[in-house]
Amino acid sequence: MSQFVARPFSERTATWLHQSGVHPLLARLFASRGIDTPEDLSLDLKQLLSPLELKNCISTASLLADLLEQRAPILIVADYDCDGATACAVAVRGLKQLGGPTTAVQFLVPNRFTMGYGLTPEVVELAAQQLPKPQYLITVDNGIASEAGVERARELGIKVIITDHHLPGERLPNAAAIVNPNQPHCHFPSKALAGVGVMFYLLVALRAELRKRGKFTTENQPKIENLLDLVALGTVADVAQLDRNNRILVANGLKRIRAGISQAGVQALFEVASRNPQKATTFDLGFAVGPRLNAAGRLADMTLGIRLLLSDNRHEAQTLAQELDRINRERRLIEADMQETALAHIGEDQLSGTLENRSSICLWHPEWHQGVVGIVASRLKERFNRPTIIFAPAEGATGEELRGSGRSLTGFHLRDALDIVSKRDPGLILKFGGHAMAAGLTIRKADFERFDSLFQQISQELLTDELLERKHVHDGALNPAEFTPEIGDLLAEEIWGQGFPQPLFYGNFEVGQQSLMKEKHLRLQLRPIGDGHVNLKPITAVWFNHTQTLPNKATLAYRIATDRYQGQARVQLMVEAHDQAGL
C-alpha cells in the first residue's frame, strides 16, 4: 500500500515570502522546503560558504601553489561516474587556468572492472608508469578509503592529495593532504558537497593563495566560476543533497548553460539528448545529460567522457557526445534485459509469497553486466520500495568474486548496514564503501546466500513497517488558475533535486479518454474536480511505465509541466501515483 502525506508548511512564512515578491505558489513550496526568510532565496555566488571552513582546504591550496611554481608533474586520478568525470575536468581545467603547465597536469581513470574502486595499489602502479612520472597524485571523488593505495604510492616516492566527499572508514589514509567535508573534525556546514564541489572549493582557495603571492589581482585572475556548469552537472547527477550551498553552485551552473556559455562538451551532450540548453533544468542534468556521460564509465572507459568535458573544439565535442549517446543506447538495452531477468526472479518470489516477508532484495546472475548493476538496483528499489543490492561477476578477478551495487530507502543507512554485516561476519564482505543511499561492495560468489541471509536479517532489524510503506509526500492541490503553461515554466526555472524535491501535487480528477503509448505508457485526458474547475478544458496527462487504466474518477499525485509542440505551449500533467483510498 501507498501512503499519501501533505508536506507541511508555515502559512506565516509563505505569506511573508509572497509579500516579499515571491509568486504565491512558489512561496508555499519554498516554505515547505525549509526556506524561512526571503534572504534564504538568494543564490548569488557571494553567498557561498567560505573555503576557510573546509578542513585542510587552505593548507592544501598552499601546497598546490608550491607545486605549480615548481612545475611539478601532477596526475589527477578520477572516478568513473559523472561526479568523478566532472571533478576531473574541473581539476585539469582549473589547474591549467591557474598556471599549471599543460604537460605537467595529466589525468588517469582506472578501469573499474579490473582495478576496482578508488586509489588501489594497482592504480598507483599504473600511475607511476605515466610520463612524466607524477610527483603528486590528486584523487577526485575517491581516495578516502584508499589506505593501501596511498601506502603503495609512498613506497614508489609519490605523494597523494585526496579530495573526496565519501564517508571515511575507521582510519584515514596517510596522505599528504585530505580535503573532504565528511572527514573527522571538519566543521564545514555543508556535508553534501559532491566530489566536483570539493575540487571547485580547492581551486577557489588556490586562486586566493596565488593572489596573495602576487600571481593575479582580482581584476585579472582566472574565472574559476566558468567551470560551474561542470560543477552543476556533477552535483545533480551524483544526487547530492541540494542544501543552500549546493543550490547556489547548481543555480549558477545552470545560468551559464542557459546563457549558452557552457563548455563545448556540455553543449554537445544537450544536443545529442535533444534538450534545449536555453531552458536547462536540474531534470535535464540528472536524467538526460548525466546518464550519457555515465554510460562511458558503465560500459567502456570514462576517459572518453573526460576528453569530451576537456574539449574546446565543437566538432570534436559533437563526435565524442555522439559516441557516448551510442554507448548509452547500448546500456539501456543491457539494463532492460537485466531488469527483465530480475523481475522474473522476483515474480517467482511474489507467487510463493516470500517477497512480502523480505525487507531487502539481493540478486545476482552470471550474465549480468557489472557496470549496470547500480541502475538496475535503483529501478528495483523504486518499484518494490526495498533496499536492493544487485551483483554481477567481477571482471579481472579470479572469476569467484561478485561486485554489487546497492540503493536504499530514506531512513535505512546502507553503508552502515554493510558495516554491521562486516562486523557480524568478518571476511564475508571483501570490501565496501558508499553513502546512506548508495553503496558498493565485493563478496565471494560462494558467499552470496550467506550474505543475502545476513543482510536480510539486519534489514529486518533496522527497517520498520512505516519505512517499508511507500510514501508520497505531496504539496496539496493546485487552484484552477494554476493549471497553465506559465506555471509549468515557473516551476521549471527553479532548482529542484535531492533534499529540495520537485513539487508533487494531489487532487481529484474526472478521467476521460485513456490509451497506451508504445505499449507501456498510459496517456490520459483529465479534468480537475472541485470548486472553480468546471470551466477547465481536459488536460493531457501521461503516466510513464504504467499500463493499467484508471476508473472514471481518481485521486492522483502528479507533476505539472509545459509541453511545446509546433510553437504552441500547453499544460501537461505527469501522473506519479493513484490514491485508491481517495474518490
C-alpha positions as CSV (number, residue, x, y, z in Angstrom):
1,M,0.0,0.0,0.0
2,S,1.0,3.6,-0.5
3,Q,0.6,6.5,1.9
4,F,-0.2,10.0,0.7
5,V,1.0,12.7,3.0
6,A,0.8,16.5,2.6
7,R,4.1,18.3,3.1
8,P,3.6,20.7,6.0
9,F,4.5,24.4,5.7
10,S,4.1,27.6,7.7
11,E,1.3,29.8,6.4
12,R,3.0,32.7,8.1
13,T,6.3,32.1,6.3
14,A,4.5,31.6,2.9
15,T,2.7,34.9,3.4
16,W,6.0,36.6,4.3
17,L,7.7,35.3,1.2
18,H,4.7,36.2,-1.0
19,Q,4.7,39.8,0.4
20,S,8.4,40.0,-0.4
21,G,7.6,39.5,-4.1
22,V,7.7,35.7,-4.5
23,H,4.9,34.1,-6.6
24,P,2.2,32.7,-4.2
25,L,2.6,29.1,-5.4
26,L,6.4,29.3,-5.1
27,A,6.1,30.9,-1.6
28,R,4.1,27.9,-0.4
29,L,6.5,25.4,-2.0
30,F,9.6,27.2,-0.6
31,A,8.1,27.5,2.9
32,S,7.5,23.7,2.9
33,R,11.2,23.1,1.9
34,G,12.8,25.0,4.8
35,I,13.1,28.5,3.3
36,D,12.4,30.7,6.3
37,T,13.3,34.2,5.1
38,P,13.4,36.0,1.7
39,E,17.2,36.2,2.2
40,D,17.4,32.4,2.0
41,L,16.3,32.6,-1.6
42,S,19.4,34.4,-2.7
43,L,21.5,32.1,-4.8
44,D,24.2,34.6,-5.6
45,L,27.8,33.2,-5.7
46,K,28.8,35.7,-2.9
47,Q,26.5,33.6,-0.6
48,L,28.7,30.5,-0.9
49,L,30.2,29.1,2.3
50,S,33.9,30.1,2.7
51,P,36.7,27.7,1.9
52,L,38.2,28.7,5.2
53,E,35.7,26.4,6.9
54,L,36.6,23.4,4.9
55,K,39.3,21.4,6.8
56,N,42.7,21.4,5.1
57,C,41.5,23.4,2.1
58,I,43.7,26.4,2.7
59,S,46.8,24.5,3.6
60,T,46.3,22.2,0.6
61,A,45.8,25.2,-1.7
62,S,49.2,26.5,-0.4
63,L,50.8,23.1,-1.2
64,L,49.3,23.2,-4.7
65,A,50.6,26.7,-5.3
66,D,54.1,25.5,-4.5
67,L,53.7,22.6,-7.0
68,L,52.5,25.0,-9.7
69,E,55.5,27.2,-9.1
70,Q,57.8,24.2,-9.2
71,R,56.1,22.9,-12.4
72,A,55.9,19.6,-10.6
73,P,54.2,16.7,-12.6
74,I,50.7,16.2,-11.2
75,L,48.3,13.3,-12.1
76,I,44.6,13.6,-11.4
77,V,43.2,10.1,-10.5
78,A,39.5,10.2,-11.4
79,D,36.5,8.1,-10.5
80,Y,34.4,6.6,-13.3
81,D,31.0,8.2,-12.7
82,C,29.6,11.6,-13.7
83,D,30.7,13.2,-10.5
84,G,34.2,11.8,-10.9
85,A,34.4,12.8,-14.6
86,T,33.3,16.4,-13.9
87,A,35.6,16.7,-10.9
88,C,38.5,15.5,-13.1
89,A,37.7,18.0,-15.8
90,V,37.3,20.8,-13.2
91,A,40.7,19.9,-11.7
92,V,42.5,19.7,-15.0
93,R,40.9,22.9,-16.5
94,G,41.3,24.8,-13.2
95,L,44.9,23.9,-12.5
96,K,45.9,24.8,-16.1
97,Q,44.0,28.1,-15.8
98,L,45.9,28.9,-12.6
99,G,49.3,28.3,-14.2
100,G,49.8,24.6,-14.4
101,P,51.8,23.6,-17.5
102,T,49.8,21.6,-20.0
103,T,52.3,18.7,-19.9
104,A,52.5,18.7,-16.1
105,V,48.8,18.3,-15.4
106,Q,47.5,14.9,-16.7
107,F,44.7,12.6,-15.7
108,L,44.1,8.9,-15.3
109,V,40.8,6.9,-15.0
110,P,41.3,3.4,-13.6
111,N,39.4,0.5,-15.3
112,R,36.5,-0.1,-12.8
113,F,36.2,-3.7,-13.9
114,T,39.8,-4.8,-13.5
115,M,41.2,-2.4,-10.8
116,G,38.2,-1.9,-8.6
117,Y,37.1,1.3,-6.9
118,G,39.4,4.1,-5.7
119,L,43.1,4.5,-5.4
120,T,44.1,0.9,-5.2
121,P,47.8,-0.3,-5.3
122,E,47.2,-1.4,-8.9
123,V,46.1,2.1,-9.9
124,V,49.1,3.6,-8.2
125,E,51.4,1.2,-10.1
126,L,49.8,2.3,-13.3
127,A,50.1,5.9,-12.4
128,A,53.8,5.5,-11.6
129,Q,54.3,4.4,-15.3
130,Q,52.9,7.6,-16.7
131,L,55.3,10.1,-18.4
132,P,56.3,12.3,-16.9
133,K,56.2,10.3,-13.7
134,P,54.0,12.2,-11.3
135,Q,55.4,13.7,-8.1
136,Y,51.8,14.0,-6.7
137,L,48.6,12.2,-7.3
138,I,45.4,14.2,-6.7
139,T,42.3,12.0,-6.3
140,V,38.9,13.4,-7.2
141,D,35.7,11.8,-5.9
142,N,37.6,8.9,-4.3
143,G,40.6,8.1,-2.1
144,I,39.2,8.5,1.4
145,A,39.2,4.7,1.9
146,S,42.4,4.0,0.0
147,E,44.9,3.2,2.8
148,A,46.7,0.5,0.8
149,G,46.9,2.7,-2.4
150,V,48.4,5.7,-0.5
151,E,50.9,3.4,1.2
152,R,52.0,2.0,-2.2
153,A,52.4,5.5,-3.6
154,R,54.7,6.3,-0.6
155,E,56.8,3.3,-1.4
156,L,57.1,4.5,-5.0
157,G,58.1,8.0,-3.9
158,I,54.8,9.6,-4.9
159,K,52.7,11.8,-2.6
160,V,48.9,11.8,-2.6
161,I,46.4,14.6,-2.1
162,I,42.9,13.3,-1.5
163,T,39.8,15.3,-2.5
164,D,36.7,13.3,-1.8
165,H,33.2,13.5,-0.2
166,H,32.5,9.9,0.7
167,L,32.3,8.7,4.3
168,P,35.7,7.6,5.7
169,G,36.5,4.3,7.3
170,E,37.8,3.8,10.8
171,R,41.3,5.0,9.7
172,L,42.3,7.7,7.3
173,P,44.9,7.1,4.6
174,N,48.4,8.5,5.4
175,A,48.1,11.1,2.6
176,A,50.0,14.4,2.2
177,A,46.6,16.2,2.5
178,I,42.9,15.3,2.7
179,V,40.1,17.7,1.7
180,N,36.7,16.1,2.5
181,P,33.8,17.7,4.3
182,N,32.9,14.3,5.8
183,Q,36.3,13.6,7.4
184,P,36.6,13.7,11.2
185,H,36.8,17.2,12.8
186,C,35.8,19.0,9.6
187,H,33.2,21.7,10.6
188,F,32.3,22.7,7.1
189,P,28.5,23.4,7.4
190,S,27.6,21.6,4.1
191,K,28.4,17.9,4.3
192,A,26.5,17.5,1.0
193,L,29.3,18.7,-1.4
194,A,29.8,16.3,-4.3
195,G,33.3,15.4,-5.3
196,V,33.2,18.1,-8.0
197,G,32.2,20.6,-5.4
198,V,35.1,19.7,-3.2
199,M,37.5,20.2,-6.1
200,F,35.9,23.5,-7.0
201,Y,36.4,24.8,-3.5
202,L,40.0,23.8,-3.6
203,L,40.5,25.8,-6.8
204,V,38.9,28.8,-5.3
205,A,41.2,28.6,-2.3
206,L,44.2,28.1,-4.7
207,R,43.3,31.2,-6.7
208,A,43.2,33.2,-3.4
209,E,46.6,31.8,-2.4
210,L,48.0,32.8,-5.8
211,R,46.5,36.2,-5.5
212,K,48.3,36.5,-2.1
213,R,51.5,35.6,-3.8
214,G,51.1,38.3,-6.4
215,K,50.4,36.0,-9.3
216,F,47.0,37.6,-10.0
217,T,44.9,40.5,-9.0
218,T,41.1,40.5,-8.5
219,E,40.9,42.2,-11.9
220,N,42.9,39.7,-14.0
221,Q,42.5,36.5,-12.0
222,P,41.3,33.4,-14.0
223,K,37.5,33.0,-13.8
224,I,37.1,29.7,-12.0
225,E,33.4,30.3,-12.0
226,N,33.5,29.4,-15.7
227,L,33.6,25.8,-14.5
228,L,30.3,25.9,-12.7
229,D,28.4,24.2,-15.5
230,L,30.6,21.1,-14.8
231,V,30.0,21.5,-11.0
232,A,26.3,21.7,-11.5
233,L,26.2,18.6,-13.7
234,G,28.3,16.5,-11.4
235,T,26.4,17.6,-8.3
236,V,23.0,16.9,-9.7
237,A,24.0,13.6,-11.4
238,D,25.5,12.4,-8.1
239,V,22.1,13.0,-6.4
240,A,23.8,15.2,-3.8
241,Q,21.5,16.9,-1.3
242,L,20.6,20.3,-2.6
243,D,21.2,22.3,0.6
244,R,21.5,26.0,0.1
245,N,25.2,25.8,-0.7
246,N,24.8,23.2,-3.4
247,R,21.7,25.1,-4.8
248,I,24.0,28.1,-5.2
249,L,26.5,26.0,-7.2
250,V,23.8,24.4,-9.3
251,A,21.9,27.6,-9.9
252,N,25.0,29.4,-11.2
253,G,26.0,26.5,-13.3
254,L,22.6,26.3,-14.9
255,K,22.7,30.1,-15.5
256,R,25.8,29.5,-17.7
257,I,24.2,26.7,-19.6
258,R,21.1,28.7,-20.3
259,A,23.2,31.6,-21.4
260,G,25.0,29.4,-24.0
261,I,28.4,29.9,-22.4
262,S,28.9,26.4,-21.0
263,Q,31.8,24.0,-22.0
264,A,31.6,22.7,-25.6
265,G,31.2,19.1,-24.2
266,V,28.2,20.1,-22.1
267,Q,26.6,21.8,-25.1
268,A,27.2,18.7,-27.2
269,L,25.6,16.4,-24.6
270,F,22.5,18.6,-24.5
271,E,22.4,18.4,-28.3
272,V,22.5,14.6,-28.5
273,A,20.0,14.3,-25.7
274,S,17.6,16.6,-27.8
275,R,17.3,19.0,-24.8
276,N,17.2,22.8,-25.1
277,P,20.1,24.3,-23.1
278,Q,18.4,27.7,-23.1
279,K,15.7,26.0,-20.8
280,A,18.1,23.7,-19.0
281,T,16.8,22.3,-15.7
282,T,18.1,20.0,-13.0
283,F,15.9,17.3,-14.6
284,D,18.0,17.6,-17.8
285,L,21.2,17.3,-15.9
286,G,20.1,14.3,-13.9
287,F,18.1,12.3,-16.4
288,A,19.3,13.3,-19.9
289,V,22.8,14.7,-19.8
290,G,24.2,12.9,-16.8
291,P,23.3,9.3,-17.9
292,R,25.0,9.8,-21.3
293,L,28.2,10.8,-19.6
294,N,27.9,8.0,-17.0
295,A,27.4,5.5,-19.8
296,A,31.1,5.7,-20.7
297,G,32.1,4.6,-17.2
298,R,29.5,1.9,-17.1
299,L,30.3,0.0,-20.3
300,A,33.6,1.4,-21.6
301,D,36.2,3.9,-20.3
302,M,35.4,7.2,-18.6
303,T,38.4,8.6,-20.4
304,L,36.0,9.2,-23.3
305,G,33.7,11.3,-21.1
306,I,36.5,13.3,-19.6
307,R,38.0,14.0,-23.1
308,L,34.6,15.4,-24.0
309,L,34.5,17.7,-21.0
310,L,38.0,18.9,-21.7
311,S,37.4,19.6,-25.4
312,D,37.1,23.2,-26.6
313,N,36.6,22.0,-30.2
314,R,32.9,22.0,-31.1
315,H,33.3,19.3,-33.9
316,E,35.3,17.0,-31.6
317,A,32.8,17.5,-28.8
318,Q,29.9,16.6,-31.1
319,T,31.7,13.4,-32.2
320,L,32.5,12.3,-28.7
321,A,29.0,13.1,-27.5
322,Q,27.5,11.0,-30.3
323,E,29.7,8.1,-29.3
324,L,28.5,8.5,-25.7
325,D,24.9,8.6,-26.9
326,R,25.5,5.3,-28.8
327,I,27.0,3.7,-25.6
328,N,24.1,4.9,-23.6
329,R,21.6,3.3,-26.0
330,E,23.6,0.0,-25.6
331,R,23.4,0.5,-21.8
332,R,19.7,0.8,-22.0
333,L,19.4,-2.5,-23.8
334,I,21.6,-4.3,-21.3
335,E,19.7,-2.7,-18.4
336,A,16.3,-3.7,-19.9
337,D,17.4,-7.3,-20.3
338,M,18.9,-7.4,-16.7
339,Q,15.7,-5.9,-15.3
340,E,13.5,-8.4,-17.1
341,T,15.5,-11.3,-15.7
342,A,15.4,-9.8,-12.2
343,L,11.6,-9.2,-12.4
344,A,11.1,-12.8,-13.5
345,H,13.0,-14.0,-10.4
346,I,11.1,-11.6,-8.1
347,G,7.9,-12.7,-9.7
348,E,8.5,-16.2,-8.5
349,D,9.1,-14.9,-5.0
350,Q,5.8,-12.9,-5.3
351,L,3.9,-16.0,-6.3
352,S,5.4,-18.0,-3.5
353,G,4.7,-15.2,-1.0
354,T,8.3,-14.9,0.1
355,L,8.8,-11.3,-1.2
356,E,6.2,-10.0,1.2
357,N,8.3,-11.3,4.1
358,R,11.5,-9.8,2.9
359,S,12.8,-6.4,3.9
360,S,15.5,-6.3,1.2
361,I,16.3,-7.6,-2.2
362,C,19.6,-9.2,-3.2
363,L,20.1,-10.8,-6.7
364,W,22.9,-11.9,-9.0
365,H,23.1,-13.6,-12.3
366,P,26.2,-14.9,-14.2
367,E,25.4,-13.0,-17.4
368,W,24.7,-9.6,-15.7
369,H,27.0,-6.6,-16.5
370,Q,29.0,-5.2,-13.7
371,G,28.7,-1.6,-15.0
372,V,24.9,-1.6,-14.9
373,V,24.1,-3.2,-11.6
374,G,23.6,0.2,-9.9
375,I,20.9,1.3,-12.3
376,V,19.0,-2.0,-12.0
377,A,19.3,-1.8,-8.2
378,S,17.8,1.7,-8.4
379,R,14.9,0.7,-10.6
380,L,14.0,-2.3,-8.4
381,K,14.3,-0.2,-5.2
382,E,11.8,2.3,-6.7
383,R,9.4,-0.4,-7.8
384,F,9.4,-2.5,-4.6
385,N,10.4,0.0,-2.0
386,R,13.0,-2.3,-0.5
387,P,16.8,-1.7,-0.1
388,T,18.2,-3.5,-3.1
389,I,21.7,-4.9,-4.0
390,I,22.4,-6.3,-7.4
391,F,25.5,-8.3,-8.1
392,A,27.4,-9.3,-11.2
393,P,30.6,-11.4,-11.8
394,A,33.7,-9.3,-11.2
395,E,35.8,-8.9,-14.3
396,G,39.5,-9.2,-13.9
397,A,39.2,-11.2,-10.7
398,T,39.6,-15.0,-10.4
399,G,36.0,-15.5,-11.5
400,E,35.0,-16.3,-8.0
401,E,34.0,-12.8,-6.9
402,L,30.8,-10.7,-7.2
403,R,30.7,-7.0,-7.3
404,G,27.5,-5.4,-6.1
405,S,25.8,-2.0,-6.1
406,G,23.1,-1.1,-3.7
407,R,20.4,1.5,-3.4
408,S,18.4,2.3,-0.2
409,L,15.4,4.0,1.3
410,T,15.3,7.1,3.4
411,G,15.9,6.0,7.0
412,F,18.0,3.0,6.2
413,H,21.7,3.9,6.0
414,L,23.1,1.4,3.5
415,R,26.8,1.8,4.2
416,D,26.2,1.5,8.0
417,A,24.1,-1.7,7.3
418,L,27.0,-3.2,5.3
419,D,29.4,-2.2,8.2
420,I,27.2,-4.2,10.6
421,V,27.3,-7.2,8.2
422,S,31.1,-6.9,8.1
423,K,31.4,-6.8,11.9
424,R,29.0,-9.7,12.5
425,D,30.7,-11.9,9.9
426,P,34.3,-10.7,9.4
427,G,35.6,-11.6,6.0
428,L,32.2,-12.0,4.4
429,I,32.5,-8.7,2.6
430,L,35.9,-8.3,0.9
431,K,35.5,-4.5,0.6
432,F,32.7,-1.9,0.6
433,G,32.1,1.8,0.7
434,G,29.5,4.4,-0.1
435,H,26.7,6.6,1.4
436,A,23.5,6.3,3.2
437,M,21.5,5.9,0.0
438,A,24.0,4.1,-2.2
439,A,27.0,1.7,-1.7
440,G,29.2,-0.8,-3.5
441,L,30.8,-4.0,-2.3
442,T,32.6,-7.1,-3.3
443,I,31.9,-10.6,-2.0
444,R,32.8,-14.2,-3.0
445,K,30.4,-15.9,-5.3
446,A,30.2,-18.8,-2.9
447,D,29.2,-16.5,-0.1
448,F,26.2,-14.9,-1.8
449,E,23.5,-16.9,0.1
450,R,25.2,-16.2,3.3
451,F,25.4,-12.5,2.6
452,D,21.8,-12.4,1.5
453,S,20.7,-14.1,4.6
454,L,22.6,-11.8,7.0
455,F,21.8,-8.6,5.1
456,Q,18.1,-9.6,5.1
457,Q,18.3,-10.2,8.9
458,I,19.9,-6.8,9.5
459,S,17.3,-5.1,7.2
460,Q,14.5,-6.7,9.2
461,E,16.1,-5.4,12.4
462,L,16.6,-1.8,11.2
463,L,13.5,-1.3,9.0
464,T,10.1,-0.5,10.3
465,D,6.7,-1.1,8.7
466,E,6.5,2.7,8.3
467,L,9.7,2.9,6.4
468,L,8.7,0.0,4.1
469,E,5.4,1.6,3.3
470,R,5.7,3.7,0.1
471,K,5.1,7.3,1.0
472,H,4.1,10.0,-1.5
473,V,4.8,13.4,0.1
474,H,2.8,16.0,-1.9
475,D,2.3,19.7,-2.0
476,G,-1.5,19.7,-1.9
477,A,-3.8,20.9,-4.7
478,L,-3.5,23.4,-7.5
479,N,-6.1,26.0,-7.8
480,P,-7.9,26.5,-11.2
481,A,-5.7,29.4,-12.2
482,E,-2.6,27.4,-11.8
483,F,-3.2,24.8,-14.5
484,T,-1.3,26.8,-17.1
485,P,1.8,26.6,-19.2
486,E,3.1,29.6,-17.3
487,I,3.1,27.7,-14.0
488,G,4.9,24.8,-15.7
489,D,7.6,27.3,-16.9
490,L,7.8,29.0,-13.5
491,L,8.5,25.7,-11.7
492,A,11.0,24.5,-14.4
493,E,13.2,27.5,-13.7
494,E,13.7,26.6,-10.1
495,I,16.4,24.4,-8.6
496,W,14.8,21.1,-7.5
497,G,16.5,17.9,-6.6
498,Q,17.6,15.6,-3.7
499,G,16.6,17.3,-0.4
500,F,14.7,20.1,-2.2
501,P,12.2,17.9,-4.1
502,Q,10.4,18.8,-7.3
503,P,6.8,19.7,-6.5
504,L,4.3,16.9,-6.4
505,F,0.6,17.9,-6.4
506,Y,-2.5,16.0,-5.4
507,G,-6.1,16.2,-6.4
508,N,-9.3,14.7,-7.8
509,F,-10.0,14.2,-11.5
510,E,-12.6,13.0,-13.9
511,V,-10.8,10.6,-16.2
512,G,-11.6,10.8,-19.9
513,Q,-10.0,9.1,-22.8
514,Q,-7.3,6.6,-22.0
515,S,-4.8,5.0,-24.4
516,L,-1.3,3.4,-24.4
517,M,1.8,4.9,-25.9
518,K,4.4,2.4,-27.1
519,E,2.5,-0.3,-25.3
520,K,3.9,0.8,-21.9
521,H,2.9,4.4,-21.0
522,L,-0.7,5.4,-20.2
523,R,-2.0,8.6,-21.9
524,L,-5.0,10.3,-20.3
525,Q,-7.4,13.2,-20.6
526,L,-8.1,14.6,-17.1
527,R,-10.5,17.3,-15.9
528,P,-9.9,18.5,-12.3
529,I,-12.9,18.1,-9.9
530,G,-13.7,20.9,-7.4
531,D,-14.9,24.4,-7.0
532,G,-13.8,26.7,-9.8
533,H,-12.6,23.8,-12.0
534,V,-15.9,23.4,-14.0
535,N,-14.8,25.6,-16.9
536,L,-11.3,24.0,-17.3
537,K,-10.7,22.1,-20.5
538,P,-9.5,18.5,-20.3
539,I,-5.7,18.3,-19.7
540,T,-3.4,15.8,-21.3
541,A,-1.6,13.6,-18.8
542,V,1.0,10.8,-19.1
543,W,1.8,8.0,-16.6
544,F,5.1,6.6,-17.7
545,N,5.7,2.8,-17.3
546,H,2.1,2.2,-16.3
547,T,-0.4,0.3,-18.3
548,Q,-3.4,-0.3,-16.0
549,T,-6.3,2.0,-16.8
550,L,-7.9,4.2,-14.2
551,P,-11.6,4.4,-13.1
552,N,-13.8,7.3,-14.3
553,K,-12.8,9.3,-11.2
554,A,-9.5,9.2,-9.5
555,T,-7.3,10.9,-6.9
556,L,-3.9,11.4,-8.3
557,A,-0.5,12.6,-7.3
558,Y,1.1,14.4,-10.3
559,R,3.6,16.9,-11.5
560,I,2.8,19.8,-13.8
561,A,4.9,20.7,-16.9
562,T,4.8,22.7,-20.1
563,D,4.6,20.8,-23.4
564,R,5.6,22.7,-26.5
565,Y,4.6,21.5,-30.0
566,Q,4.8,23.4,-33.2
567,G,5.2,26.7,-31.4
568,Q,2.2,26.1,-29.1
569,A,2.6,25.8,-25.3
570,R,0.1,23.7,-23.3
571,V,0.0,22.4,-19.8
572,Q,0.7,18.7,-19.3
573,L,0.5,16.5,-16.2
574,M,2.8,13.7,-15.3
575,V,1.0,11.2,-13.1
576,E,3.1,9.6,-10.3
577,A,0.6,7.7,-8.3
578,H,-3.1,6.8,-7.8
579,D,-4.6,7.1,-4.3
580,Q,-7.1,4.2,-4.3
581,A,-8.4,5.3,-0.9
582,G,-9.4,8.7,-2.5
583,L,-12.6,9.2,-4.5
